[in-house]
């Protein structure tokens, strides 16, 4: 490994660890009832503004469709929608705790950390968004876990959902790794947009990433799948993305949350009922978010690897929490009771004669 690469990774790792260390302090400030631009609400439980975070990932399809097709704006009415694109969940959590976001599409691991670090006060999961769509893609010559000794693998960010999945799987295979760096396998937190170039240049041996980045590594980078994460879960079902809100916002602006969920359900239905239209919208949204439109082959493969759903798949959350502790990205076991509030979603589903979803005993439904 070159000195430049070592320094770059060390700086990235230290920055991420420093952000995680700051979070509890930010939580304390948020718990004191700080105000924000969205706090100037209107009567009837509607906010003046809803600030929404999401990723430029196919696994965030409901967010991409909802923004691109105007489904959120239609339901929100006079409430202004302001959206912001992130690379990974820990940065979104920091924005939520700092009062810069009201709602976010995010993976389970940073959500669990946020819930635990705030003693269950800061956030609630209000809907599912996607299952599946995450893989470990590696270069030629790596065909088993044993071949990974000495390898450098990427994950989107220390403590994000794919990072936890990678660390958990490596540990299960007897391969040492550490959040402080080193071990049998080096894990380099890397922005998703940089992974393909680093993989093609030989600076990365592989990456555990969400779609469409896994498909790009396979189709554009010549890699192959060593682990498909859905093979590690019962019936292949696990949470990749769900929708969360600040608890204070949920309590203060129930009408706005209900409107967001109506747009969310409409986006999920588009994704399941009209895949061609949905993929066109997703591609346009990815381009609008500052990226490039995906090739048809990459988009088709990415789409086939995931399931878009408003079901939060609550049954998988306890295992996600246990994985975070085992991976070393969560300091202690988190009591998940109360993390879900699915009452607003189930009210929307009932109005549309759709089946309710379950909190699995971990909250209101």
DANORBEL-V276144 format. One record per residue. N is the residue number from 1. RES is the residue in one letter. SS is DSSP state (h for helix, s for strand, l for the rest). OMEGA is omega in whole degrees, -180 to 180 (none if undefined). D_LAST is the distance of its C-alpha to the last C-alpha in whole Angstrom. Layout:
BEGIN
n;res;ss;omega;d_last
N;RES;SS;OMEGA;D_LAST
N;RES;SS;OMEGA;D_LAST
END
This chain:
BEGIN
n;res;ss;omega;d_last
1;X;l;-179;51
2;X;l;179;53
3;X;h;-180;53
4;X;h;-179;51
5;X;h;180;48
6;X;h;-180;48
7;X;h;-179;48
8;X;h;-178;45
9;X;h;180;43
10;X;h;178;43
11;X;h;-180;43
12;X;h;-178;40
13;X;h;180;38
14;X;h;-180;40
15;X;h;-179;38
16;X;h;179;35
17;X;h;180;35
18;X;h;177;36
19;X;h;179;33
20;X;h;180;31
21;X;h;-178;33
22;X;h;-173;32
23;X;h;-179;29
24;X;h;179;28
25;X;h;179;31
26;X;h;177;29
27;X;h;-179;26
28;X;h;178;28
29;X;h;-180;29
30;X;h;-178;26
31;X;h;-180;25
32;X;l;175;28
33;X;l;179;26
34;X;l;-179;28
35;X;l;178;29
36;X;l;-179;28
37;X;h;-179;30
38;X;h;-176;26
39;X;h;177;26
40;X;l;-173;28
41;X;l;179;26
42;X;s;-179;27
43;X;l;176;26
44;X;l;176;22
45;X;l;179;20
46;X;s;179;22
47;X;l;175;23
48;X;l;-176;27
49;X;s;171;26
50;X;s;-180;23
51;X;s;-170;24
52;X;s;176;23
53;X;s;177;24
54;X;s;180;24
55;X;s;173;27
56;X;l;-180;29
57;X;l;176;28
58;X;h;177;27
59;X;h;173;24
60;X;h;-176;23
61;X;h;-180;24
62;X;h;178;21
63;X;h;-179;22
64;X;h;180;26
65;X;h;-178;26
66;X;h;178;24
67;X;h;-174;26
68;X;h;-177;29
69;X;l;178;29
70;X;l;-177;28
71;X;h;177;24
72;X;h;-178;23
73;X;h;179;26
74;X;h;-177;26
75;X;h;-178;22
76;X;h;177;23
77;X;l;-177;26
78;X;l;178;28
79;X;l;-179;26
80;X;s;175;28
81;X;s;174;26
82;X;s;-176;28
83;X;s;179;27
84;X;s;-177;29
85;X;s;-180;29
86;X;s;176;29
87;X;l;-176;30
88;X;l;-171;28
89;X;h;-179;25
90;X;h;177;27
91;X;h;176;28
92;X;h;179;25
93;X;h;178;24
94;X;h;179;27
95;X;h;178;27
96;X;h;-179;23
97;X;h;-180;25
98;X;l;179;28
99;X;l;-179;26
100;X;l;177;27
101;X;l;176;24
102;X;l;-178;21
103;X;s;-176;19
104;X;s;166;20
105;X;s;-168;19
106;X;s;179;20
107;X;l;-174;20
108;X;h;-174;18
109;X;h;177;22
110;X;h;177;22
111;X;h;179;18
112;X;h;178;19
113;X;h;180;22
114;X;h;-180;21
115;X;h;-179;18
116;X;h;-177;21
117;X;h;179;23
118;X;l;-178;22
119;X;l;176;21
120;X;l;-174;17
121;X;l;-162;18
122;X;l;-170;19
123;X;s;172;16
124;X;s;171;12
125;X;s;-177;11
126;X;s;178;9
127;X;s;168;11
128;X;s;178;13
129;X;s;-179;17
130;X;s;173;19
131;X;s;179;20
132;X;s;176;24
133;X;l;175;27
134;X;s;-175;28
135;X;s;169;31
136;X;s;-179;34
137;X;s;-174;37
138;X;s;-180;41
139;X;l;174;44
140;X;l;-180;47
141;X;l;175;48
142;X;l;-176;45
143;X;l;180;44
144;X;l;178;42
145;X;h;-179;41
146;X;h;-179;44
147;X;h;-176;46
148;X;h;180;43
149;X;l;-178;45
150;X;l;-178;47
151;X;l;173;44
152;X;s;-178;43
153;X;s;180;39
154;X;s;165;37
155;X;s;-174;33
156;X;l;-179;32
157;X;l;177;32
158;X;l;178;32
159;X;l;177;28
160;X;l;-171;26
161;X;h;180;25
162;X;h;177;28
163;X;h;178;30
164;X;h;180;28
165;X;h;180;28
166;X;h;-178;32
167;X;h;179;32
168;X;h;-179;30
169;X;h;179;32
170;X;h;179;36
171;X;h;178;35
172;X;h;179;34
173;X;l;180;38
174;X;l;-179;40
175;X;l;-176;40
176;X;l;175;40
177;X;s;-176;39
178;X;l;176;38
179;X;l;178;36
180;X;l;-179;39
181;X;l;178;41
182;X;l;-178;43
183;X;s;179;43
184;X;l;180;44
185;X;l;175;42
186;X;s;177;41
187;X;s;-176;38
188;X;s;175;39
189;X;s;-171;36
190;X;l;176;37
191;X;l;-178;36
192;X;h;-177;34
193;X;h;-179;37
194;X;h;-170;40
195;X;h;-175;39
196;X;h;-180;41
197;X;h;179;44
198;X;h;177;44
199;X;h;-179;44
200;X;h;-180;46
201;X;l;178;49
202;X;l;179;48
203;X;l;174;47
204;X;l;177;43
205;X;l;180;44
206;X;s;-179;40
207;X;s;172;36
208;X;s;-171;33
209;X;s;176;31
210;X;s;176;29
211;X;l;16;30
212;X;l;-172;32
213;X;h;176;34
214;X;h;180;34
215;X;h;177;36
216;X;h;178;38
217;X;h;180;39
218;X;h;-171;40
219;X;h;-179;41
220;X;l;-176;43
221;X;l;178;44
222;X;l;178;45
223;X;l;176;42
224;X;s;-176;41
225;X;s;173;37
226;X;s;179;38
227;X;s;169;34
228;X;s;-171;31
229;X;h;-179;28
230;X;h;177;26
231;X;h;-177;29
232;X;h;-174;28
233;X;l;176;24
234;X;h;180;23
235;X;h;179;23
236;X;h;-176;24
237;X;l;176;20
238;X;l;-177;19
239;X;s;170;18
240;X;s;-178;21
241;X;s;168;19
242;X;s;-175;15
243;X;s;179;15
244;X;s;175;15
245;X;s;169;16
246;X;s;-178;17
247;X;h;180;15
248;X;h;179;18
249;X;h;179;18
250;X;h;-178;14
251;X;h;-175;15
252;X;h;-174;19
253;X;l;-178;18
254;X;h;180;15
255;X;h;179;17
256;X;h;178;18
257;X;h;178;15
258;X;h;178;14
259;X;h;177;18
260;X;h;-178;17
261;X;h;175;14
262;X;h;176;16
263;X;h;179;19
264;X;h;179;17
265;X;h;178;16
266;X;h;179;20
267;X;h;178;21
268;X;h;180;19
269;X;h;176;21
270;X;h;-179;24
271;X;h;-178;24
272;X;h;-175;23
273;X;h;-176;25
274;X;l;-174;28
275;X;h;-178;29
276;X;h;178;32
277;X;h;-179;31
278;X;h;-179;28
279;X;h;176;31
280;X;h;179;33
281;X;h;179;31
282;X;h;-179;30
283;X;h;178;33
284;X;h;180;34
285;X;h;177;31
286;X;h;179;33
287;X;h;-180;36
288;X;h;-180;35
289;X;l;176;33
290;X;l;179;37
291;X;l;177;37
292;X;l;175;39
293;X;l;180;38
294;X;l;173;37
295;X;l;-179;40
296;X;h;-178;39
297;X;h;180;39
298;X;h;-179;37
299;X;h;180;34
300;X;h;180;34
301;X;h;-179;34
302;X;h;-178;31
303;X;h;-177;29
304;X;h;-176;30
305;X;l;-176;29
306;X;s;175;25
307;X;s;176;22
308;X;s;-174;20
309;X;l;173;17
310;X;l;175;13
311;X;l;-178;12
312;X;l;-180;11
313;X;l;-175;13
314;X;h;-178;11
315;X;h;-178;14
316;X;h;-171;17
317;X;h;180;16
318;X;h;179;17
319;X;h;177;20
320;X;h;179;21
321;X;h;178;21
322;X;h;179;23
323;X;h;180;25
324;X;h;177;25
325;X;h;-179;27
326;X;h;-179;29
327;X;h;-180;30
328;X;l;180;31
329;X;l;173;29
330;X;l;-172;27
331;X;l;-176;29
332;X;l;178;27
333;X;l;-177;24
334;X;l;173;20
335;X;l;-173;18
336;X;l;-179;15
337;X;l;179;12
338;X;l;-176;10
339;X;l;178;11
340;X;s;162;8
341;X;s;-176;6
342;X;l;180;4
343;X;h;179;5
344;X;h;179;8
345;X;h;-178;8
346;X;h;174;7
347;X;h;177;9
348;X;h;-180;12
349;X;h;179;12
350;X;h;179;12
351;X;h;-178;15
352;X;l;178;16
353;X;l;177;16
354;X;l;-177;14
355;X;l;178;12
356;X;l;177;8
357;X;l;-173;7
358;X;l;174;6
359;X;l;177;6
360;X;l;-179;9
361;X;l;-177;9
362;X;l;179;9
363;X;s;-178;7
364;X;s;178;4
365;X;l;none;0
END
